[in-house]
Amino acid sequence: MKLRLLLAVLALLVMVAGAEAESAPRPITHEDLWLMPRVGAPALSPDGTRAVVGVHHPAYAGDDAESNLWLVQVDGSEPPRQLTFSTGSEAHVAWSPDGQRIAFSATRDGDDAAQIHILDLSGGGEARPVTRISTGARRPVFSPEGDRIAFTSTVHPEAMNNDDSRRIREEEEAREHHVLTYTGFPIRNWNNWLGERQPRLFVQTIGEPEVIDLLAGTDLVAHPGYDGARSAGGSELSPVWAPDGQSVLFVASRNRNRFAFDFTHTDLWQVPAGGGEPQRLTGDDDDPRGADSWSGPTFSADGSTLFVRRTPRTEYVFNSSRLVAMDWPDMENAREIVLPDARSVRGFAVSPSGEEVFILGQDAGLVRIYRASSTGGEARPAFEQSQGVYSGLAMSSNPDRPTLLASFATAGQFSEVVRVDLAEGGHQKVTGFTTEQTADLDLQPVEHFWFESEEGLDIHNLLVRPAGFDPDRQYPMLVLMHGGPHSMWTDSPHIRWNYHLLAGSDYVVLLTNFKGSTGFGEDFARAIQGDPLRGPANEINQAADIAVERFGFIDGDRQCAGGASYGGHLANWMQSSTDRYRCLISHAGLVNLITQWGTSDAVYHREANLGGPPWEIPEVWLDQNPLMYADQWQTPVLVTIGKKDERVPLSNVLEYWTALQRQQIESRLLVYPDEDHWIMSGPNSRHFYGEVSDWLARWLLDD
């Protein structure tokens, strides 16, 4: 009897222990990270009561991934309702002025290219296409009356209409040869070679077959320097309707052909809604020296004020964007709104009354919401904030319901839509698509610390502890270096360099915002000019020393460093300048400044950063050139690259690899044939993280 009782007690204890083990927080895995729902920025209805948000459910097999739109009640009175159920994804959601319909870009069955679709939220039913343009349609914007859609498409310069576009495409497909021909710059944009196509602005009357190419046959698009505002996503015109519905404003460049030998900029343009020659609203000549760039035009709800971002052109490569408010339509009484220490305006939303503006700005590892009067001056933080990043601001246009939505995330909380409390500060969650998936993950909060560099600069750092952290244990440290350089480590989750996945259960991760980083004022970001690698590397090394000194659980004898893009450049400089690290990780990192200048898709800013081209000041280009110090290399390094990378072309990495083999440095090279500057596919990402994990374990754990 006693034996049976004892066995029963033991079985109960085992069951309790097992239940506790199952509920105990655990380290994040690649499956957790990759399969986490990815919640897009909210598109808020004009009255502020509802929002549409895109939710992407990734998969390791691309065909199994799903992306759909969801309708969310801002007050939480109803659970989110799924709106679309197609196999293709939707993008660029826009609300009609009456709040009854939404428009979006999507590729449906039978479409050769994405088209604009409209979904009637009041009447129900399926979304229906409103465009049938052979070159595809994106970024829809409803006219003030709601009867027309403005959108962007990319067409051949000679095309005057959709029939021309079809004919030109058929002729190209019938050619026996396939060649890209250029007579000037640019020839590539990030990872894409530029063909004979340009962005155009179209207007489609809803329910009618005719579509109007507003820019066809104009002098603007015939200009050799014509282009939209370029980013990693392509070339965009960012159209917005004028309040009277008679014209459309957009952003475009007329000097992109100077890209190889000078700075370029974008201006604000206005074109009649029926087409015609656009009028330039900003700038008075084509000289990029001193010419500002304008972007993001937005009107107040009553149409009396135009808000637009202005990025000045100075002798510096980096210049923060400001916000300018101007009376419309005369564009007079310009009022400039700036962030503290001339931080850059990253996004904004205008209050329904037009009297206030809410601005996104980086600040020491955070992205804050600032607020300012539209009369101009310096913005101030909207409320106290100790963690996380806001993005995707969306403001209602109803003065009786001044609702402000945003996306919010921290390193340990994946992005969700929140409602910002304009009276009390902070926010309330509106969605919870990732709540269940993160419930049992041990995602340690980031810790902030500062120190003064040898140059007298205040340097900000983030520290991430491993899952299951034990203060009595000695942990090795991974020093992670961010890309850019004009970017910033933030308290937010990353897919490509996830702090917690890299930390696992075994490593402390150190993230330093060295000089050149954004979020610390314009002067700090400019401090890297003329000092592309040595100064930032010194600050990173100093940060590692201070972290070891301040945090007793870090084993200073076991450190590795790594990074991608500019962070990869720094990893290669660490190879050339120090032996403090047991190993290095370099993804898409240059080893030769001159080769990077000559082969990348973007070149002139590299020349301006150093003060001239390589043949004029070769000593400057060689001074901080990692390849020139190959005789000092000795640190084992994991080298990785996407074969299709055009920002840091494969030649840069092959030079590094050749020199490593020549110097007989222990190293490992991974070339991903189907990847570009970023590793974007699930299986390749999982393999990459696995290789990094094995590399770190070999040099930091196998003592």
C-alpha positions, 0 to 999 in steps of 0.5 A: 500500500505504501509502495503504491502511494509512493509511486503515485506521488512520484508520478504526480511530481513527474507530471507537475515537473513536465507541465512546468517544463512545457510552460517555461519560456523557451528560446526562439527558434528559426521556425518561430521567427520565420513563421511569425505572422507579419502585420502590416501598417494600418490603413485607417478609415476617414471617420477613424472607426475602422482600419484595414491591415494586411497580415502575411503568414509566411511559409518555408515553401513559397506557395504555402504562404498567405497574405490577406486583408483584415478589417479591424474595429478600432474600439475593439468592439468586434474581433478582426474580420478577414476580407480577402481569401485569394492566393495572391497578396494585396498592397497599398490599401486606400479608403474611399472618401466616404469610407464605404470602399477600399482600393488595393493593388493585387494580382488575381487569377488570369492577371499578367500583372497587378491591377487595382481592385475595389472592395465594397465594404458596405455592400459586401461581395468580392473585390472587382478589378477597375484597371486592365492595363498591360503594364500593371497598376500600383499605389491607388489613390481615390479622388476627392469625389471618390469617382476616380483612381490615380495610380502608377505604372511602369511603361516604355518611354515611347508608349503613349497608351496601353495599345502601345505598351502591348505592341512594344512588349510583343515586339520585345518578346519576338526578338531573337536577341536579349540585351540591355543597352545604356548610354549613361547612369544609372544602370541599376537600382539596388538588385535590379538592372534598369531596362527601358521603362519609366514610372508614369501616372494614370487616372482611371474613372471607376466603371469606365474602360478608358485610362488616361496616361497623364504624362504621356508625350510630355517634356518631363518624361522625355527628359534624359534625367526623368525618374521617380523617387528611387528606393530598394522597392523601385521607382515611385511617384507618390501621387496625391490628389489636389483638394479640388480634384482637378490635378494630381501632385507627384514626386519626380526627378529631372536630373537622375542622369547625373547619378554617376558624377553629382548629387541628384534630387526630387521635386514636387510636380503638379499635372492636370487630372486630364493630362498635360505638361506638369508644372514644377512646384519646387526648385528653380533650376536643375543644379543639384548643388544646393537643390533640396529634395521634396517628398511625401506630399500630404494635404490637411483635411480641409485642403488649405495646407500642404505638408511635404518633407524637404531634405536640404542639399549641403556639402554633407552626404547625410542631410536630415529631412524636415517637414514644411507646411505651406498654404495651398494653393499659392504655396506661400507662408512656408513654415518649417517643423524640425525634430530635436537636434535636427533628427530626420522626419521619417513619417508624419500624419496631420490632425483633422483640424490641420493645426497639429502634426504627428511625426515619427523620429528616431531617438537612441534606439527608439522610434518616437512619436513627436507632435508639433504645431503646423505653424512651425518650430521644433516638435516635442515628444508626444509622450514618455517612451522607454521602449520600442518603435512606432511606424506607419502613422495613420490619422482620421480626417474626422474632427469629431474623432481624431484617431491616430493609429500606428504599428508598434513593436519591441525586440521582444514583441512583434509588430501589431496595430495600436491606437495612440492615446493623444490625451494620456500618452502611450497606446492600446493594442488594436490587434493581437495576431502574434500573441499566441505565437510569442506566449512561451518565448523567452525574449529578454528585453534590450538594455540601454547603456552609454559611454563617451568615446575617445573622440568625446562623442556619446555612444549609445548601445543595446545589450541583449541577454540570452534566453534562460539567463543565469547571472552566475554564468559567464557568457561569450559575446557577439558584437553585431554591427549594423548596416547603412551606415546611416541607420540605427540599431533599434528596440525592434524585432528583425528577420535578417539579424534577429537579436534573440535568435542569435543570442539563443541560450549561450550568447550576449549580443552587443549592438553599438550605434557608432558615429554615422548612426541616425537617431542622435542628431544630424551632426552625429550622423555626419561625423562619419564623413571622411572616416568611413571605417576606422572611427566607427570600428574604434567605437565598437571595440571600446563598447565591447570593452565597456560592456565586459567591464560593466556586465560581470556575466560577459566573458571578455576572452570569448568575443566574435563580431559580425555584420552585413552590408556596411556591417560587413564592411566593418567586419572586414575592417576588424579583420584588418585592424585588430586580433581581439575577436576569436572569429568574424562573420561578414555578409555582403561586405566590401574589402576594397573601397575602390572596387565598391565605388566602381561596381555598386549601383550607387557610387557618387556619395562614396566619392563625396564621402572621401573627398574625391575620386580614387585617382585624385586622392589615392592615399585616402582611398587606400588608408581605410581599405581593408585589402591593403592590410591583408598581411595582418589578417589572422582571424577566422571568418565566415563569409556569405553573399547573395550571388544576385547582390548589386549593392555589394556585388559579388566581386567585392566578396570574391576579392576578400575570399581570394585574399583570405586563401592567399593569406591562408586564413581559416575561412568558410564561404557561402554563396547563395545563388538565388539571393541578392543583398538580403537572404529572403527565402525561408530555407536559405535563411534557416541555413544561414542562421544554422551556419552562423550558429555552428560558426559561433559555437566552434569558436566561442563554446568549444573550449 
